[in-house]
Amino acid sequence: MLQRIQSLYLTLVAILSILIYFFPFAAYPKETIITLYLTNINQLLASATFLMYIIIILNVAILALSLITIFKYKNRILQMRLNAFNFLFNALLLIGIYWLTEKAAKEYETFSHYKLGSLLPFIMMLLIFLANKNIKKDEEKVRAADRLR
């Protein structure tokens, strides 16, 4: 059933994984303020190109897993497992973003002002956790109904 609350949570995760391309990760005060987006890493940090590709691959995996999980509503156990992988990918994305911002701070010899783009993985992790909690509730309801038959 696509009208369940966990489908809404997973849809929000998919939307946030798209929005991560449009929000900055961090800003660095120098003579002028340098803002780090996922799309301008190559121009600002030539040494972080590989890390940028890893972050993009993780983000695409998060988007794909969220959409796949929504349409696997008949198999709740599989949904919970896919959400566990999605949570893991989000944790890796978060680590990659913070590693990238700290690398840029060292290169620019300044400190990082974290922006909304670096908080989006936290929000996505919370939404995945809530979706998993509701999927588990659904599974318990189905098992209780099966016991009553």
Solvent accessible surface area in square Angstrom, and as a share of the most:
residue,aa,sasa,rsa
1,M,121,0.54
2,L,89,0.44
3,Q,146,0.65
4,R,28,0.10
5,I,80,0.41
6,Q,3,0.01
7,S,6,0.04
8,L,94,0.47
9,Y,42,0.16
10,L,0,0.00
11,T,53,0.31
12,L,68,0.34
13,V,0,0.00
14,A,5,0.04
15,I,82,0.42
16,L,27,0.13
17,S,1,0.01
18,I,83,0.42
19,L,61,0.31
20,I,1,0.00
21,Y,56,0.21
22,F,140,0.58
23,F,65,0.27
24,P,24,0.15
25,F,0,0.00
26,A,0,0.00
27,A,6,0.04
28,Y,0,0.00
29,P,42,0.26
30,K,84,0.35
31,E,162,0.73
32,T,99,0.58
33,I,124,0.63
34,I,34,0.17
35,T,42,0.25
36,L,0,0.00
37,Y,74,0.28
38,L,1,0.01
39,T,94,0.55
40,N,36,0.19
41,I,0,0.00
42,N,67,0.35
43,Q,142,0.63
44,L,42,0.21
45,L,0,0.00
46,A,85,0.66
47,S,74,0.48
48,A,1,0.01
49,T,43,0.25
50,F,152,0.63
51,L,18,0.09
52,M,11,0.05
53,Y,112,0.43
54,I,64,0.33
55,I,0,0.00
56,I,49,0.25
57,I,117,0.59
58,L,21,0.10
59,N,1,0.01
60,V,80,0.46
61,A,28,0.22
62,I,0,0.00
63,L,45,0.22
64,A,44,0.34
65,L,24,0.12
66,S,0,0.00
67,L,78,0.39
68,I,85,0.43
69,T,0,0.00
70,I,12,0.06
71,F,129,0.54
72,K,87,0.37
73,Y,62,0.24
74,K,165,0.70
75,N,73,0.38
76,R,46,0.17
77,I,61,0.31
78,L,61,0.30
79,Q,0,0.00
80,M,41,0.18
81,R,151,0.55
82,L,29,0.14
83,N,0,0.00
84,A,58,0.45
85,F,113,0.47
86,N,0,0.00
87,F,81,0.34
88,L,90,0.45
89,F,53,0.22
90,N,0,0.00
91,A,28,0.21
92,L,78,0.39
93,L,0,0.00
94,L,21,0.10
95,I,111,0.56
96,G,6,0.05
97,I,0,0.00
98,Y,57,0.22
99,W,158,0.55
100,L,0,0.00
101,T,0,0.00
102,E,76,0.34
103,K,67,0.29
104,A,0,0.00
105,A,7,0.05
106,K,161,0.68
107,E,90,0.40
108,Y,35,0.13
109,E,147,0.66
110,T,31,0.18
111,F,122,0.51
112,S,21,0.14
113,H,89,0.40
114,Y,89,0.34
115,K,78,0.33
116,L,76,0.38
117,G,0,0.00
118,S,0,0.00
119,L,84,0.42
120,L,4,0.02
121,P,0,0.00
122,F,102,0.43
123,I,70,0.36
124,M,0,0.00
125,M,31,0.14
126,L,104,0.52
127,L,19,0.10
128,I,2,0.01
129,F,116,0.48
130,L,53,0.26
131,A,0,0.00
132,N,42,0.21
133,K,107,0.45
134,N,27,0.14
135,I,0,0.00
136,K,115,0.49
137,K,102,0.43
138,D,31,0.16
139,E,21,0.09
140,E,96,0.43
141,K,135,0.57
142,V,57,0.33
143,R,131,0.48
144,A,39,0.30
145,A,47,0.37
146,D,79,0.41
147,R,184,0.67
148,L,159,0.79
149,R,229,0.83
